Amino acid sequence: EANTIFHLHNTNAVLVSMLYPGDVFSVKHLQMVKGMSGFGWDDTLEIPIVENRATEDGISELILETLNKGFKADCILIRRHGLYTWGSSWKQAKIHAESLDWIFKVVLEMKKLGVES
């Protein structure tokens, strides 16, 4: 149940959405994956990526469509835009946002160094 939703224009999220051309960003075995509700060390965090549109109304149909696909992660990346993340409280949504920023930053650094994520 989402009682709080954050819409963020996070630079790291934008870059990750651009560097991973598919419709899902996946990562495993990074510490802060555990910061996402329902995920542990051995779980693969799969975050759907939807294409950006000119307005939030234009994006909303894509978001609804993606939510109906049953992804476990409480977040969606919007390519070249940012992300949405949510939680049962503002504290949980904040933990998700901070965890995602850390994950994205580490993955971007790994990519620069040629380390597979």
C-alpha positions in Angstrom: 0.0 0.0 0.0 1.4 3.3 -1.1 0.6 6.2 1.3 3.5 8.4 0.0 4.8 8.8 -3.5 8.0 10.7 -4.4 8.6 12.1 -7.9 12.3 12.8 -8.2 14.4 14.4 -10.9 17.5 12.7 -9.7 20.5 13.0 -12.0 21.8 9.5 -11.3 18.3 8.1 -12.2 18.3 10.0 -15.4 21.7 8.7 -16.4 20.9 5.1 -15.5 17.7 5.3 -17.6 19.8 6.5 -20.5 22.6 4.0 -20.2 20.3 0.9 -20.0 18.4 0.9 -23.3 15.9 -1.9 -22.4 12.7 -1.6 -20.4 14.1 -2.9 -17.1 17.1 -2.0 -15.1 18.4 -4.9 -13.0 21.0 -5.1 -10.2 22.0 -7.7 -7.6 24.5 -8.0 -4.8 24.7 -4.3 -3.8 24.2 -3.5 -0.2 21.4 -0.9 -0.6 19.2 -3.3 -2.6 18.2 -4.3 0.9 16.9 -0.7 1.4 14.0 -1.5 -1.0 11.0 -3.1 0.7 10.9 -6.9 0.3 14.4 -7.2 -1.1 17.5 -8.9 0.3 21.1 -9.4 -0.6 20.5 -12.3 -3.0 17.5 -10.8 -4.7 17.6 -9.1 -8.1 16.1 -5.6 -8.0 14.3 -5.1 -11.3 13.1 -1.6 -11.9 10.9 -1.0 -14.9 11.8 1.9 -17.3 9.1 3.7 -19.2 9.7 6.3 -21.9 9.2 10.0 -21.1 6.4 12.0 -22.5 5.8 15.8 -22.7 3.6 15.8 -19.6 2.9 13.8 -16.5 -0.5 13.0 -17.9 1.1 11.5 -20.9 3.4 9.3 -18.7 0.5 8.2 -16.5 -0.8 5.7 -18.9 2.6 4.1 -19.3 3.0 4.0 -15.5 -0.4 2.3 -15.0 0.4 -0.2 -17.7 3.8 -1.0 -16.1 2.3 -1.3 -12.6 -0.1 -3.9 -13.9 2.9 -6.1 -15.0 3.5 -7.0 -11.4 7.0 -5.7 -10.7 8.0 -6.2 -7.1 10.1 -2.9 -6.8 8.3 0.1 -5.4 9.7 2.4 -8.1 9.6 3.2 -11.8 12.3 5.0 -13.8 11.2 7.5 -16.4 13.8 7.6 -19.2 15.6 11.0 -19.4 13.3 12.4 -16.6 13.7 10.8 -13.2 11.8 8.3 -11.1 8.8 7.6 -9.0 9.1 5.7 -5.7 6.6 5.0 -3.0 6.1 3.5 0.4 3.6 2.9 3.2 4.9 6.0 4.9 7.0 9.1 4.0 9.9 7.5 5.9 9.8 4.3 3.9 9.5 6.3 0.6 12.5 8.4 1.7 14.6 5.2 2.4 13.7 4.0 -1.0 14.7 7.2 -2.7 18.0 7.3 -0.8 18.7 3.6 -1.5 18.0 4.1 -5.2 20.3 7.1 -5.5 23.1 5.1 -3.9 22.5 2.1 -6.2 22.4 4.3 -9.3 25.6 6.2 -8.2 27.5 2.9 -7.6 26.3 1.4 -10.9 27.4 4.5 -12.8 30.8 4.4 -11.2 31.1 0.7 -11.9 30.2 1.4 -15.6 33.0 4.0 -15.8 35.5 1.5 -14.4 34.3 -1.3 -16.7 33.0 -3.4 -13.8 29.9 -5.4 -14.6 26.8 -4.6 -12.4 
